[in-house]
């Protein structure tokens, strides 16, 4: 599989502070890595010339973007409607709870249209990902 065949796009709501944004992307990256196909990773271990091993990383581009909160919700719903995409989302309840049990309880009590999202990561074929995220602005600390 070619480097350009697939893509990973992280999306942060534009009103999220940088310190929170890093936390959001960290959690979502773990989720996408865990639940993606085996093709996402490059070489498992890379050994340097000193004989020290380094864990490999994704072999596909991982781009971080930002959008307004309302657009993020629409994007997540659209991406989840495409069975070829893997979508990890980060509802605000993840910041408001301390344990996984509390998170499960809080999210299970809300309808999807009532969830407020701080971020998401979408992984899949570049064409499918670009159709949804291609016009998003790159995220940067202002």
Residue frames as a rotation matrix with the C-alpha (Angstrom) as fourth column:
UNK 1
0.581 0.814 0.000 0.00
0.814 -0.581 0.000 0.00
0.000 0.000 -1.000 0.00
UNK 2
-0.177 -0.616 0.768 1.27
0.642 -0.664 -0.384 3.43
0.746 0.425 0.512 -1.01
UNK 3
-0.778 -0.270 -0.567 1.92
0.614 -0.513 -0.600 6.25
-0.129 -0.815 0.565 1.49
UNK 4
-0.905 0.402 -0.138 -0.72
-0.420 -0.896 0.145 8.41
-0.066 0.189 0.980 -0.23
UNK 5
-0.632 0.683 -0.367 -3.48
0.182 0.591 0.786 5.76
0.753 0.430 -0.497 -0.32
UNK 6
0.309 0.721 -0.620 -4.75
0.824 0.122 0.553 6.50
0.474 -0.682 -0.557 3.18
UNK 7
-0.440 -0.353 0.826 -4.90
-0.011 -0.918 -0.398 9.48
0.898 -0.184 0.400 5.46
UNK 8
-0.090 0.374 -0.923 -5.52
0.986 0.163 -0.031 10.35
0.139 -0.913 -0.384 9.09
UNK 9
-0.380 0.021 0.925 -7.06
0.108 -0.992 0.066 13.71
0.919 0.125 0.375 9.91
UNK 10
-0.465 0.215 -0.859 -7.45
0.878 -0.006 -0.478 15.04
-0.108 -0.977 -0.186 13.42
UNK 11
-0.166 0.505 0.847 -10.06
0.328 -0.781 0.531 17.75
0.930 0.366 -0.036 13.85
UNK 12
-0.662 -0.070 -0.746 -10.19
0.741 -0.207 -0.639 20.11
-0.110 -0.976 0.189 16.82
UNK 13
0.532 0.838 0.120 -13.06
0.834 -0.543 0.099 22.46
0.148 0.047 -0.988 17.58
UNK 14
-0.022 -0.611 0.792 -11.74
0.474 -0.703 -0.529 25.99
0.880 0.364 0.305 17.09
UNK 15
0.481 0.264 0.836 -12.81
-0.494 -0.707 0.507 27.07
0.724 -0.657 -0.210 20.58
UNK 16
0.915 -0.188 -0.356 -10.65
0.375 0.722 0.581 24.44
0.148 -0.666 0.731 22.34
UNK 17
0.713 -0.698 0.071 -7.56
-0.643 -0.610 0.463 25.68
-0.280 -0.375 -0.884 24.21
UNK 18
0.215 -0.714 -0.667 -4.19
-0.744 0.322 -0.585 24.31
0.633 0.622 -0.462 23.00
UNK 19
-0.682 -0.501 0.533 -3.53
-0.731 0.494 -0.470 22.36
-0.028 -0.710 -0.703 26.23
UNK 20
0.056 0.796 0.602 -6.90
-0.456 0.557 -0.694 20.60
-0.888 -0.236 0.394 25.90
UNK 21
0.677 0.191 -0.711 -6.40
-0.735 0.129 -0.665 20.09
-0.035 0.973 0.228 22.14
UNK 22
-0.329 -0.878 -0.347 -3.21
-0.822 0.447 -0.353 18.12
0.465 0.169 -0.869 22.76
UNK 23
-0.661 0.180 0.728 -5.02
-0.480 0.645 -0.595 15.92
-0.577 -0.743 -0.340 25.26
UNK 24
0.438 0.897 -0.057 -7.90
-0.550 0.217 -0.806 15.37
-0.711 0.385 0.589 22.82
UNK 25
0.480 -0.308 -0.821 -5.58
-0.805 0.218 -0.553 14.38
0.349 0.926 -0.143 19.95
UNK 26
-0.620 -0.759 0.199 -3.54
-0.770 0.540 -0.340 12.10
0.150 -0.364 -0.919 22.21
UNK 27
-0.361 0.577 0.733 -6.59
-0.382 0.625 -0.680 10.13
-0.851 -0.526 -0.005 23.32
UNK 28
0.662 0.688 -0.299 -8.01
-0.520 0.134 -0.844 9.95
-0.540 0.714 0.446 19.81
UNK 29
0.088 -0.720 -0.688 -4.70
-0.933 0.183 -0.310 8.81
0.349 0.669 -0.656 18.30
UNK 30
-0.779 -0.320 0.539 -4.59
-0.538 0.782 -0.315 5.88
-0.321 -0.536 -0.781 20.72
UNK 31
0.065 0.912 0.405 -8.15
-0.282 0.406 -0.869 4.95
-0.957 -0.058 0.284 19.79
UNK 32
0.694 0.162 -0.701 -7.54
-0.709 -0.016 -0.705 5.10
-0.125 0.987 0.104 16.03
UNK 33
-0.310 -0.903 -0.299 -4.32
-0.905 0.376 -0.198 3.11
0.292 0.210 -0.933 16.42
UNK 34
-0.661 0.095 0.744 -6.03
-0.430 0.764 -0.481 0.42
-0.614 -0.638 -0.464 18.45
UNK 35
0.105 0.891 0.442 -9.07
0.023 0.442 -0.897 -0.04
-0.994 0.105 0.026 16.23
UNK 36
0.311 -0.044 -0.949 -7.59
-0.892 -0.358 -0.275 0.58
-0.328 0.933 -0.151 12.77
UNK 37
0.990 -0.026 -0.139 -6.46
-0.042 0.883 -0.467 -2.11
0.135 0.468 0.873 10.38
UNK 38
0.551 -0.834 -0.001 -2.94
0.531 0.350 0.772 -3.51
-0.644 -0.426 0.635 10.55
UNK 39
0.281 -0.419 0.863 -1.99
0.908 -0.177 -0.381 -1.46
0.312 0.890 0.331 7.49
UNK 40
0.946 0.191 0.262 -1.84
0.129 -0.963 0.235 1.79
0.297 -0.189 -0.936 9.48
UNK 41
0.711 -0.703 0.007 1.56
-0.196 -0.188 0.963 1.08
-0.676 -0.686 -0.271 11.02
UNK 42
0.479 -0.706 -0.522 4.91
-0.759 -0.034 -0.650 1.22
0.441 0.708 -0.552 9.35
UNK 43
-0.141 -0.627 -0.766 7.73
0.022 0.772 -0.635 -1.03
0.990 -0.106 -0.094 10.51
UNK 44
0.723 0.526 -0.447 7.01
0.394 0.218 0.893 -2.24
0.567 -0.822 -0.050 14.07
UNK 45
0.701 -0.592 -0.399 10.48
0.292 -0.272 0.917 -1.51
-0.651 -0.759 -0.017 15.42
UNK 46
0.814 -0.530 0.238 13.20
0.030 -0.371 -0.928 0.63
0.580 0.763 -0.286 13.87
UNK 47
0.664 -0.656 -0.358 16.72
0.648 0.266 0.714 -0.03
-0.373 -0.707 0.601 15.12
UNK 48
0.902 -0.391 -0.184 19.24
-0.429 -0.864 -0.265 2.80
-0.056 0.318 -0.946 14.97
UNK 49
0.458 -0.796 -0.395 22.94
-0.223 0.327 -0.918 2.31
0.860 0.509 -0.028 14.22
UNK 50
-0.406 -0.565 0.718 23.66
-0.839 -0.081 -0.538 2.10
0.362 -0.821 -0.441 17.98
UNK 51
-0.782 0.164 -0.601 21.38
0.186 0.982 0.026 -0.92
0.595 -0.092 -0.799 18.28
UNK 52
-0.833 0.540 -0.116 18.66
-0.062 -0.300 -0.952 1.01
-0.549 -0.786 0.283 20.14
UNK 53
-0.600 0.703 0.382 15.08
0.783 0.417 0.462 0.14
0.166 0.576 -0.800 19.19
UNK 54
-0.851 0.446 -0.278 12.44
-0.363 -0.881 -0.304 2.77
-0.381 -0.158 0.911 18.47
UNK 55
-0.194 0.860 0.472 8.75
0.473 0.503 -0.723 2.01
-0.859 0.083 -0.504 18.02
UNK 56
-0.807 -0.023 0.590 7.52
0.580 -0.214 0.786 2.58
0.108 0.977 0.186 14.48
UNK 57
-0.598 0.620 -0.508 4.83
-0.187 -0.724 -0.664 5.13
-0.779 -0.302 0.549 13.66
UNK 58
0.491 0.846 0.208 1.90
0.157 0.149 -0.976 5.42
-0.857 0.512 -0.059 11.28
UNK 59
-0.521 -0.695 0.496 2.95
0.622 0.089 0.778 5.09
-0.585 0.714 0.386 7.68
UNK 60
0.019 0.617 0.787 0.20
0.913 -0.331 0.238 7.46
0.408 0.714 -0.569 6.53
UNK 61
-0.676 -0.251 0.692 -0.03
0.104 -0.963 -0.248 11.24
0.729 -0.096 0.678 6.87
UNK 62
0.004 0.639 -0.769 -1.63
0.998 0.049 0.046 12.49
0.067 -0.767 -0.638 10.11
UNK 63
-0.651 -0.133 0.747 -2.84
0.307 -0.946 0.100 16.07
0.694 0.294 0.657 9.71
UNK 64
-0.405 0.512 -0.758 -4.42
0.839 -0.123 -0.531 18.18
-0.365 -0.850 -0.380 12.46
UNK 65
-0.584 0.334 0.740 -7.12
0.381 -0.692 0.613 20.66
0.717 0.640 0.277 11.44
UNK 66
-0.810 0.411 -0.419 -9.64
0.315 -0.299 -0.901 22.92
-0.495 -0.861 0.113 13.14
UNK 67
-0.556 0.727 0.404 -13.28
0.340 -0.245 0.908 23.81
0.759 0.642 -0.111 12.51
UNK 68
-0.477 0.511 0.715 -16.09
-0.792 -0.603 -0.097 25.53
0.382 -0.612 0.692 14.36
UNK 69
-0.782 0.128 0.610 -17.83
-0.386 0.669 -0.636 23.31
-0.489 -0.732 -0.474 16.91
UNK 70
0.258 0.966 0.008 -21.05
-0.526 0.148 -0.837 23.06
-0.810 0.212 0.547 14.86
UNK 71
0.412 -0.215 -0.885 -19.12
-0.871 0.190 -0.452 21.99
0.266 0.958 -0.109 11.75
UNK 72
-0.703 -0.699 0.134 -17.25
-0.700 0.644 -0.309 19.39
0.130 -0.311 -0.942 13.82
UNK 73
-0.338 0.673 0.658 -20.52
-0.355 0.557 -0.751 17.74
-0.872 -0.488 0.051 14.86
UNK 74
0.664 0.591 -0.458 -21.73
-0.606 0.067 -0.793 17.66
-0.438 0.804 0.403 11.24
UNK 75
0.017 -0.781 -0.624 -18.38
-0.923 0.227 -0.310 16.26
0.384 0.582 -0.717 10.12
UNK 76
-0.767 -0.284 0.576 -18.47
-0.554 0.746 -0.370 13.45
-0.324 -0.602 -0.729 12.68
UNK 77
0.121 0.907 0.404 -22.00
-0.300 0.421 -0.856 12.47
-0.946 -0.018 0.323 11.66
UNK 78
0.668 0.084 -0.739 -21.05
-0.740 -0.033 -0.672 12.54
-0.081 0.996 0.040 7.97
UNK 79
-0.331 -0.899 -0.288 -17.88
-0.882 0.403 -0.243 10.49
0.334 0.174 -0.926 8.51
UNK 80
-0.645 0.142 0.751 -19.72
-0.425 0.750 -0.506 7.91
-0.635 -0.646 -0.423 10.61
UNK 81
0.477 0.877 -0.054 -22.14
-0.466 0.200 -0.862 7.52
-0.746 0.436 0.504 7.71
UNK 82
0.412 -0.436 -0.800 -19.30
-0.816 0.215 -0.537 6.25
0.406 0.874 -0.267 5.50
UNK 83
0.967 0.047 0.251 -18.60
-0.173 0.843 0.509 2.58
-0.188 -0.536 0.823 6.32
UNK 84
0.606 -0.794 0.050 -15.12
0.531 0.357 -0.769 2.89
0.592 0.493 0.638 4.80
UNK 85
-0.052 -0.605 0.795 -13.98
-0.319 -0.744 -0.587 5.37
0.946 -0.284 -0.154 7.45
UNK 86
-0.004 -0.037 -0.999 -12.90
0.894 0.449 -0.020 4.77
0.449 -0.893 0.031 11.03
UNK 87
0.056 0.137 0.989 -13.99
-0.104 -0.984 0.142 7.63
0.993 -0.110 -0.041 13.29
UNK 88
-0.279 -0.130 -0.952 -12.94
0.931 0.207 -0.301 8.32
0.236 -0.970 0.063 16.86
UNK 89
0.165 0.388 0.907 -14.75
0.153 -0.918 0.365 11.21
0.974 0.078 -0.211 18.54
UNK 90
-0.716 -0.473 -0.513 -14.14
0.617 -0.087 -0.782 13.11
0.326 -0.877 0.354 21.75
UNK 91
0.331 0.889 0.316 -17.31
0.482 -0.448 0.753 14.36
0.811 -0.097 -0.577 23.45
UNK 92
-0.028 -0.300 0.953 -17.00
-0.514 -0.813 -0.272 17.06
0.857 -0.498 -0.131 26.12
UNK 93
0.868 0.435 0.237 -18.02
-0.429 0.420 0.800 14.48
0.249 -0.796 0.551 28.73
UNK 94
0.535 -0.746 -0.397 -14.50
0.600 0.666 -0.443 13.07
0.595 -0.002 0.804 28.48
UNK 95
-0.466 -0.689 0.555 -13.25
0.071 -0.654 -0.753 16.22
0.882 -0.311 0.354 30.24
UNK 96
-0.037 0.596 0.802 -16.07
-0.804 -0.494 0.330 16.25
0.593 -0.633 0.498 32.77
UNK 97
0.939 0.342 -0.041 -15.53
-0.268 0.800 0.537 12.69
0.216 -0.493 0.843 34.03
UNK 98
0.196 -0.911 0.364 -12.63
-0.948 -0.082 0.307 11.01
-0.250 -0.405 -0.879 35.78
UNK 99
-0.502 -0.358 0.788 -13.10
-0.290 0.927 0.236 7.30
-0.815 -0.110 -0.569 35.15
UNK 100
-0.957 0.147 -0.251 -14.17
-0.194 0.323 0.926 5.18
0.217 0.935 -0.280 32.23
UNK 101
-0.557 0.791 -0.251 -17.26
0.830 0.534 -0.161 4.12
0.006 -0.298 -0.955 34.16
UNK 102
-0.165 0.466 -0.869 -18.28
0.318 -0.809 -0.494 7.75
-0.934 -0.358 -0.015 34.70
UNK 103
-0.722 -0.163 -0.672 -17.70
-0.527 -0.500 0.687 8.49
-0.448 0.851 0.275 31.00
UNK 104
-0.912 0.402 -0.081 -19.78
0.262 0.723 0.639 5.52
0.316 0.561 -0.765 29.86
UNK 105
-0.307 0.828 -0.470 -22.59
0.878 0.056 -0.475 6.56
-0.367 -0.558 -0.744 32.19
UNK 106
-0.265 0.168 -0.950 -22.53
-0.010 -0.985 -0.171 10.22
-0.964 -0.036 0.263 31.10
UNK 107
-0.830 -0.097 -0.549 -22.47
-0.527 -0.186 0.829 9.51
-0.182 0.978 0.103 27.36
UNK 108
-0.861 0.503 -0.072 -25.10
0.443 0.813 0.379 6.76
0.249 0.295 -0.923 27.53
UNK 109
-0.250 0.787 -0.564 -27.55
0.729 -0.231 -0.644 9.23
-0.637 -0.572 -0.516 29.10
UNK 110
-0.210 0.109 -0.972 -27.37
-0.345 -0.938 -0.031 11.67
-0.915 0.329 0.235 26.17
UNK 111
0.762 0.436 0.480 -28.86
0.372 0.312 -0.874 11.55
-0.531 0.844 0.075 22.70
UNK 112
-0.050 -0.840 0.541 -26.33
0.977 0.072 0.202 11.98
-0.208 0.538 0.817 19.89
UNK 113
0.161 0.147 0.976 -27.68
0.621 -0.783 0.015 15.41
0.767 0.604 -0.218 18.93
UNK 114
0.964 0.197 0.179 -27.05
-0.020 -0.617 0.786 16.65
0.266 -0.762 -0.591 22.49
UNK 115
0.493 -0.855 -0.161 -23.37
0.773 0.345 0.533 15.68
-0.400 -0.387 0.831 22.57
UNK 116
0.908 -0.348 -0.234 -20.82
-0.400 -0.887 -0.231 18.48
-0.127 0.303 -0.944 22.25
UNK 117
0.739 -0.659 0.140 -17.61
0.673 0.716 -0.186 17.39
0.022 0.232 0.973 20.56
UNK 118
0.633 -0.632 -0.448 -14.15
-0.251 -0.714 0.653 18.82
-0.733 -0.301 -0.611 21.15
UNK 119
-0.265 -0.771 -0.579 -12.40
-0.891 -0.034 0.453 16.76
-0.369 0.636 -0.678 18.49
UNK 120
0.813 0.415 0.408 -12.32
-0.215 0.866 -0.452 13.74
-0.541 0.280 0.793 16.24
UNK 121
-0.452 -0.868 -0.207 -9.91
-0.612 0.133 0.779 11.68
-0.649 0.478 -0.591 14.18
UNK 122
0.749 0.660 -0.051 -10.90
-0.441 0.440 -0.783 10.16
-0.494 0.609 0.620 10.85
UNK 123
-0.436 -0.889 0.144 -8.90
-0.517 0.378 0.768 7.41
-0.737 0.260 -0.624 9.14
UNK 124
0.448 0.565 0.693 -9.45
0.231 0.676 -0.700 5.84
-0.864 0.474 0.172 5.75
UNK 125
0.051 -0.367 0.929 -8.85
0.993 0.118 -0.008 6.09
-0.107 0.923 0.370 2.04
UNK 126
-0.770 -0.482 -0.417 -7.44
0.460 -0.873 0.160 9.50
-0.442 -0.069 0.895 1.19
UNK 127
-0.792 0.505 0.344 -10.26
0.135 -0.404 0.905 10.24
0.595 0.763 0.252 -1.28
UNK 128
0.155 0.907 -0.391 -12.98
0.673 0.193 0.714 9.52
0.723 -0.374 -0.581 1.31
UNK 129
0.010 -0.229 -0.973 -11.23
0.932 -0.351 0.092 11.51
-0.363 -0.908 0.210 4.05
UNK 130
-0.899 -0.431 -0.078 -10.52
0.365 -0.835 0.411 14.46
-0.243 0.341 0.908 1.73
UNK 131
-0.426 0.821 0.380 -14.18
0.451 -0.171 0.876 14.63
0.784 0.545 -0.298 0.63
UNK 132
0.553 0.678 -0.484 -15.09
0.724 -0.104 0.682 15.42
0.412 -0.727 -0.549 4.23
UNK 133
0.597 -0.382 -0.706 -12.06
0.559 -0.433 0.707 17.30
-0.576 -0.817 -0.045 5.58
UNK 134
0.065 -0.698 0.713 -10.27
0.997 0.016 -0.075 18.63
0.041 0.716 0.697 2.49
UNK 135
0.142 0.045 0.989 -11.20
0.365 -0.931 -0.010 22.28
0.920 0.362 -0.148 3.02
UNK 136
0.880 0.174 -0.442 -10.49
0.469 -0.163 0.868 22.41
0.079 -0.971 -0.225 6.75
UNK 137
0.625 -0.650 0.431 -7.92
-0.530 -0.760 -0.377 24.87
0.573 0.007 -0.820 8.06
UNK 138
-0.033 -0.715 -0.698 -4.70
0.411 0.627 -0.662 23.46
0.911 -0.309 0.273 9.52
UNK 139
0.906 0.317 -0.281 -4.64
0.359 -0.221 0.907 23.72
0.226 -0.922 -0.314 13.32
UNK 140
-0.194 -0.969 0.154 -2.02
0.528 -0.235 -0.816 25.96
0.827 -0.078 0.557 14.83
UNK 141
0.113 0.131 -0.985 -1.43
0.948 -0.310 0.068 27.77
-0.296 -0.942 -0.159 18.08
UNK 142
0.547 0.185 0.816 -2.21
0.568 -0.798 -0.200 31.43
0.615 0.573 -0.542 17.44
